Structure formats: structure tokens, C-alpha cells
Amino acid sequence: MKPLKLPEYKNDRNFAAIDPLDSRYFDPEIAKYLSEASRLATQAYVEAVLAHTLAEFGVCSAKVAREIEAAALKVTPEAVYQEEQKTKHDIKALVNVIKKMVSDEAKPYVHFGATSYDIIVTANALQMKTAINELVIPRLKSLENTLITLSEKYADTPQIGRTHGQHALPITFGFALAEYVHRLGISILSLQALAQKVDGKFSGAVGAYNALSLFVDDPFKFEQSVMDKVGVGPAVYSTQIVPPEGMVRLIDELAVTSGIMANLAHDMRHLQRTEISEVREAFDPGQTGSSTMAHKKNPWNFENIVGMSKQVIAQTVNANLNLSSEHQRDLTDSASTRFYGVVLASVASMSGRLNRVMERIEVDEKAMQKNFRLSGGTIAAEPLYLLFEKYGHTTAHEKSKELSHRALDQKKLLVDVIKSDKNAAVYWEKFSSLEKNVIKNPDKYYSGQASQKARNITEGWRKFFERS
């Protein structure tokens, strides 16, 4: 049979929609994989797969299977929803729509031997797996590649490191970005693995293959054949539904991925503060930052990323509440699981937006240098106390703290305060030329292995994704 072909979208924004993903944040590529029309198309596809498997096992003819497949391809959301007004049951409505388009000979074999959730669970697994592999992962890889390129470009660009919002020690901007290269890379691998573990089933109303056992000698083989055609694994154990852990773990990892992107967006947003101004979102001609404060260039894309991550995290609560279902199943998860697509759509939207803004990020290296000078060289307090200790100072840390605080209070350079302090000056004269340069110019001489670490991280991930 033909592979599943999802509906294509152009720019079909629905301004009557409640969910912003269907209006303000509408993306036709996301809609292709995760819309209601795509969900129904995937369910109809599973019904066609069932028909072909019935023919394979001699329950119906190949001609009947082809007829059902042809009808399944013609199913429209409008027809199913209209039929559901009568049936009050979505899968029965889908079945009825298909039956209306086939001959009397084929009608009995539409949905033959299936329970609704054989179709729903298997279609959900296929839709999620396809959306992860063809939509989410490619977008995340594009973002990953952008971050790798930026990290490589700025591997040697000095930047002040910040802990607790305070100037800490020198790093490089490439080193700061390498953090996200690695974290995002791990999440991509996790999502790829977890997408393979979202299973389908064809085991009947309680998972015991009751109906199939009447017509097929080996129901397990039948189920495996259905799943092989669909392209998902069969659940090792199922009731009317598959155990929800696979889907929940996938959604949890999507939340982790969104959190990583939000963390990067937070960092970039803070670096765009007026007082810091080390990076800027590109600002297009005609773009407005504020309706009243005409001078504003707000980091609105980064803020959007953070806001979208909250929506993703909210859905993890929903998903984890669906871990429990009474006996062979209840219907308390039926409505809530329909929101799972929002998670994938949000992560796809976030990664696309974040990639676009990072591709055009404006990095102000002069501002980075200026910020180094704000603390008058006191960021060298760490190497200062270590060198004091090297040359035998018995209260090195306390002395370094005293000198650096004095420099800050008096708004003097740390080096000048050291030279004017009799006790410190004795040790200062013992420092080598290189050691003195570490204290005078920590941005140049005290960034550790930041540059090399950035290169190691980016080179490793670039080679990995080139091979995969």
C-alpha cells in the first residue's frame, strides 16, 4: 500500500481559534504534522493498514483491501465531524465515512476485529513519531548547527563570566554558547530514542486479542504485521490502551528541551539589558519595540521562548496525571491526551524562532571589553590569592578580599591598590611577568581553557551529527 501522506497547509490561520498555536503562532509546517486533519488522516491510514493485513492473513481479499485504502485516502475532517454529530463517537464516525465510500463486499472489513483504541493508540504513536523525526528533530538540529557555528566563531572572544548575577571570572562567549550546544545535543539524542519507544497495539478491547483469536491463528503475528506496516513497535503489554509511560517520558523530555531553550533565551535576554548590551536581537526596518517608548528595542523573541516553555511544562503535569487508568481502561484521559500535540507544536515553534533570532544575533565585543573594566580588575582576586599563597602568604584569601573590596570602594584599579599596600607589595615583587599580567589583564591571561573547551564541545557535536 501507499505510505501515509499528510495534508499540506499554506497559511490557514484560524482567527476563530482559541489556541494561539492555531492563530497567532500558526505555522503551516507544524499544522501538516499535528493538526486535527492530520490526526484523522493518520487514523484513516491505520484503518487501511488493517485492511491490507486482513488480506494478508486471508480474512478478506486484496481487492477489498485496496478499495478500503482508496476510501481511507479520501476521508475529510468535515465528513467525519458531520458523521460524529450522529454517532457521538469519533472512531465510529470515521468508520462510517469510509464504509459509505466502499462496496457492500468491502463494508464488513472496515475496522474488522478492531477496537477504537487499536486505531487511536497506533495512529497517535505514528503521528507523534513522525512529528518528532520529521519536524521537531530537524528544527532542533538546525538550531544546534547555528549554536555550533556561533560557539566556534566566538571561541576566543573574552566575556566576563557571571555567577549570582555578579562578575565572576573571565570566559569566552563561545564557551558560554558551548553549554547549550552540549545540552541541546543530549536532548536531541534523547528525543530520537524516546520516539522509537512510543508503541501502538492491535490487541482488542481489553488487550487479550479476543476478537482476533476467532479469525486468525496467530494474533501476535497479526499485530506485529500491522505495526510493521505502520512503522511503530507493538506494546509488549496492552489493555484497551498501551501503558502511557512511553508517551509521558517523551513529553517530559520535550519539556527538558524547552527548558534548555528557555535557559539560553534567558541568558541572551539578560545580555541585552541596557546596562550590559553585549548582544542584541536584530531589529528590522519598521519594527516597533514599544507603542509609546519609541527608543525601545525589546528582546521579544527571547521572551516568547521563555513564555512558550511554560506552556510545555504545564502539559507535563497533564501527561503525568494520565499515568493511571482503572482496570483495563477508563475514559478520564480521553480529552486530556488530545492536548499532547501542543507540546510538540510548542517545541517546534520555539526551536524555529530561537534559530531564526540566533542566526541574526548581534554580538557587541566592545561592550564585552567595557564590562570587563567595570570592576577595576577585581575579577583577578582569585588568581591574586592563589599567587599570594604560592609565595607563602599565610592569610592570602583574606588579603585578596581586603584589597579587592578596597579597590571597589575607592574606585581604583586592583593593581594600584596592591602596589600601595606595604604587605601586598612585598609579595607582588615576587610575581613573574606572566603572573603580573594575569592580575593586570585577566581577560587576556586568565580565561583558563574556555576557548579550548568551546572548540572541543563544538567539534565533537559537529562530527557526531555529520555522521548520524
N, C-alpha and C positions, 0 to 999 in steps of 0.2 A: 504494500500500500504506500501511498504518498506520505512524506513526512509532514508534520504539523506546520502549517503556515499561519502565522498570526496576522490579524488585521493591521493595516497601515493607517497612520494618522497624519494629518498635515498640521493644522493649528486649530483644533477643535476645542477652544476654550468654552467652558460651560459657565456662564455668568449667573445661572440659577443654582450652581453647586453650593454645597455647604462646606465641603472640604477645600481648603485653599490649594491643595495639590491639583484640583480639577479646574481651578480658575486662575488665581494669581500666579501660582507656581507651575502651571500646566506645562508639560514637556511632552511633545508627541512621541519621542522615543520611549520614554517611561510608560506612556499610555499603551504603546504597542505591546509591552510585556505584562503590564499589571492592571489594565482596565477591566471593567466588567465584561466588555465584549470579548477580550482575550480569555478571561476565565471561562466563559461559556464556550468559546471556540475550542479550548483545551478539553473541556468535559465532553463535547461532541466528538472530538478526536479519540478520546478513550473509548467511547461507545463504538466507534468504527474499528478500533483495535480489537475490542471484544468480539465483534462480528467476524473478523478475519481469524481470530483464534478459535472461535466456534467452528469455522470452516476447516481449519487445520486439524481439529480433533474429530471431524466428521459429523458434527451436530447439525450443521447446515451446509449448503453448497457454496462454492467460491463465488458463484454468480450472485447469490443473496448477499454475501459479504461486500462485494463491490457495489451493489445497489445501496446498501446501508451507508457505506463510506461516502458515496456520491451525495446522498441526502444530508449526511452529517456536515459536509463541507458547505452546504447551503443554509445552514441554521443561522438565523439572525437574532440578536438580543431582543429586538422588538417583538418577534413572533413568540419567543419563549416567555417574555414577560406578559404578553397578552394572554397566553395559554395559562399562565400561573394564576391569573385572576379567577380562573375556574377551578384549577386543581388545588390551589393553596399549597403547592408542593413544587419546589423548583426543579428537581430531577424528573419528576413525573411529567412536568410541563415540557422539559427538553425531550423526553422520550416520545411524548405525544406529537411534538412538532416533527420529529424525524419520521415517525410512523405515517404521518399524513403525506409524506413525500415518497413512500415506497409502496411496492405492490403487496397484495394480500399474502403472496407467498413469503415475502420478507418480513412482514409485520411481526410475526411471533418471535422473531430472533433479535429484534431490537431490545437491548437491555436483558437478554435471556440469561437467567441464572445469577443476575447481579442484584446486590442491594445498593441503595443510593450511595452509601459511603464507599463502596468499591470504586465508584466513579469519582466521587468528590475528593477522597483522600489521594487517589492516584493522580488525578488532574492537578490538585494542589501541589503535590510533590513535583510534578513535571513543570508546572508554572514557576514555582519557586526556584528550582534547579536551573531552569532556562534563564530566568531573570538574573540570577546570581552570576552565571557563567557568561552570558552574552551582554548584560547591561551593567551590573554593579562592578564586577571584577575588571572589565576593560576600562571603566571610568577611574577606578581606583589605581589601576596601573598607569594610566595617563598622568594622574596626579603624582604618583610615585616617581615617574620619569622626570616630571617638572622639578620636583624637590631634589632629586639626584643631581640634575643639571645645575640648579641654584647652589646646592651644597658644594659641588665641585668648583663652581665659579668663585665662590666667596670663601673657599677653604682657608685662605691666608689673610682674609680681611679682619683686622682686630676689632673686637667688640667687648665691652665690659660685660662680664657675667653678673647676674643678679640673683641673689637669694633673699627671700622675705621682702622683695621689692627694693633692696638696698644694693649698692655697688659691692661686688664681691671680689672676684679675681678675673684677669683677662682670659678671654676665649677668642674664638673667631665666629663670624656669622655663619660660615659653612658648618662649623662644629654644632652650632645651635640647631641648624636645619637637619643635620645628620641624625639627630634624635628621632625626628619624625619620619625620616626615611626608613629607619630600622623598625620603629613601632608599627608604622603602616604596612611595611613588608610582612611582618609577622601576622598581622590581621588578614592580609590578603591570602596568605597560605592557610590560615585557619578557616576562612570562609570557603575556600576551594575544597578543603577536606570535609567540612561540615555539610556542604551542599550535596556531597555524594552520599550522605547518611540520612537524608530525608527520604523515607520509603513510602511506597504505595502498598496496595493489598488487593487481592481478589479472593476473599475467603468467606464471603457471605455475611448474613445478618448478625451473627454472633461470633464470627471468626472460625467456625468449626467446619466450613466447607459443606454444609448440609445440602444445599441445593445442587451444587456441582457434583456431589457424590452420586446423585441419581442418574447423571448423564455421561459422566467422564470417569474412566478407570483410574486415572491418576490426577486428582485435583491439584496436587502440589506442582506437578509438571505444567498443568494448565495455567496456574497462577504465574509461574516463572516465565512462561511463554508470553503472557500478556505484558508482564513487567519488562521483559527483554525488548519487546516492540516499542513500548512507551519510552524506555530508556531510564528507568529508575529501578532501585532494588526492591524486592519483596520484603516486607517486615517479617522478621523471624517469628514473631508472635503478634497476633492482632485479635481484637474483638470485632465489634462493628466498626471500630476505628483503629488506627495504629497508635501505639504508645506515643504521647505527644513530646517526649523528651528530645527527639531529633530536631523537631521544628523549634522548640524552645531554645535549645542550645544555639541554633543558627541565629535566632533573633537576638539572643544575648550577645553573641559575637558581633552582630551588626551594631548593637548598642556600644560595644567597646570601640569599634571602628569609628562610629560617630563621635565618641568621646575623644579619641585621638585627634580627629579633625577639629573638634571644638577647642581642644587644648592649643593646637597650632594657631587657630584663629584668635584665641585669647591673647597669645603671645604677640602676634602681629598687630592686633588692635592696640595693645598697650605700647608697643614700639611706635605707634602712630600718634601717641599723645603729643600735644603741643610742646610740652616740657622735654620730650625725648626726641621725637621727629626723626627716628632712624630709618623708618620705612614709610611708604605711602601707597595706598591704593591708587592706581591710575585714574585720573579724572577726565572724562570725555567732554568735548565742547558742548555746551548747552546743559550739562548735568548740574543739578542743584543739590547742595548739601542741606540746606535749611530753607523753609518758606519765609523766614524772617531774618535770619542771620546770614547775610549774603556771603560772608567770608568763609563759611564752613565748608570743609571737605571731609565729610564723615566716613569712618570705616564701616560703611553699612553692609558690605558683603561679608566681612568677617563677623559682624554682629548677627547677620542672618544665619550663618553657620552655627553659631552658638545657640541661637533660638531653635533651629531645626533639631539640634541634638536633644533638646528637652522633649520634643515630641517622640523621638525614637525611644528614649529612656522610659517614657510613660507607657509605651506599648510592651516593654519587657515585663512590667507589672501585670498587664493584661495576659500576656502569654504564660507567665508563671502561675497565674491563678487557674489556668486551664490544665494543669497537670493532673487534676483529679476529675474522674468521671465515674459515676456509680455503676458498679457491676459491669455488664458488657457494653454499656454506654448510657449516658443521658444527653439531653439537648442543651445543657447550660453553657456549652462552649460554641454553639452553632453561630450565634450572632457575633460573638467577640472574635472568633478566628477570622472572620471576614475582614477585619482591620489589619491583618498581618501584612498585607501588601503595602500598607502605609509605611512600614519600616523600610522595606526595600526601596520604595519610591523616594523616601526622605534621604536615605543614604546616597542613592544615585543622584538626587538633586544637589545635595551637599558637596559631593565629590566633584561634580561637574562645575559648580560655581567656584569652589575653592581652587580648582585647577585653573580656571579662567583668570582669577584675580592674581594667583601666584605667578602665572606666566607673564603678567604685566607689572609685577611688583616693582616699585621704585625704591632703590636702596641708596641711602644718603651716607656715604662713607665719611664725609667731612663731619657730619653730625655725630657719627660714632667716635671720631677722634676728639671732637669737642667735649663729649660726655666723659671721656677718659680724664679730662683735665678738671672736671668739676670738683673732684675730691682732693685736688692738690697733691696727687701722688700717694695718698694714704692707702690706696689699694695694695701698696707694696709692704704693708705691715706684716703680712705672713712671712715673705722671704726675709724681711728685716730681722724678725725674732729668731728665725732659724739660723741666720748667719751670725747673729749675736751668740747663739748657743754654740755654734761651730767654734767660735773664738773664745769660749769659756765664760760668757756672761751667765751668772747664776740666777738671775731673775729676768730672763730675756723676754718672755711674753709680756710681763707686766711693764717692762721698759718700753717695748714696742707700742703697747697700748697707750701709755702715757704720752709718748712722742706723737703718735698719730692723732690722738684726741686734741693735743695742744695745737697741732698744725691746723686741724679743722676749726677749732675755736678762734684761733688768731688769723685764720685765712692765709696761712703761709704754706709754702711747699714743704713736704716732709723732709726733703734733703737739707733744706736750710735749717730746719729745727734740729735735725741730727747734728749738724756741724756746730750749732750754737750751744749744744748741751755738752758740758765737760765730760760727763761719764760716757755718753754715747760716742763722742768724738774719738775717744781712745780706741774704741773697737772699730769705728769707721775707717781709721787709718790702716787697720789690718786687712780690710777688704781688698780683693784683687780688682783690677779694672773691670773685668766682666761682672763681678759681684756688685760693684758700684753702679754699673749700667742697669742691672736688674732693678735696683732701687730707684734710679733716676727715670728710667723708661720701661716700666713694667709691661706696657702694651707691646713693646718690641721684644723684650727679653724674658718675659715670664708668662707666656701663654701655654707652657707645658707642651703636651703632644696634641693640642687641639687640632691643628692643621692635619697632622698625620692620621689622627682618629677619624676625622671627617672623610679623608680620602679612602681609608680602609673600609669604612662603612659603605660609602657610595660605590666603590669599585666592586665590593662583594655583592651588593644587591643588583647592580647593573649586569654583572656577569650572570648572576642567577636567573634573572628574568630573560636575558638573551638566550639562555639555554633552554628555558622552560617553554 
